Amino acid sequence: NAVVVPTNNTNATTDAHTPDARGSLVVPSKFMKMIDVEFHDEVFVYARQDAANRPVLAITEEVPAGFSALTSYTVDYHNNIRITKTQLIAGGIDGASFEFEVDNNEVLVRVK
């Protein structure tokens, strides 16, 4: 797989976000809004590495060439998506808490 190197870090959070009882992780609306997606939009989730070579899941409206989407989600009426435990594991980022970053019109999800 190709490696996408972030070049424009527009926002990051150091807050820990934990999965719900089913193991699904809610991606907060503030991050979804920062990549200009809203209720009913379809987004794709794919696995890649960040600039520090850590595994991340990237949420985007278009998957870059050289990558394949693990899944797609429709943004809910709260402007959130919920990434299932299955996709977190498939993306290599299974953990107890997560952090988010917006970079180049993608929301990046990584283990905190």
Secondary structure by P-SEA (a helix, b strand, c coil): cbbbbbccccccccbbbbbccccbbbccaaaaaaacccccbbbbbbbbbcccccbbbbbccccccccccccccccccccbbbbcaaaaaaaccccccbbbbbcccbbbbbcc
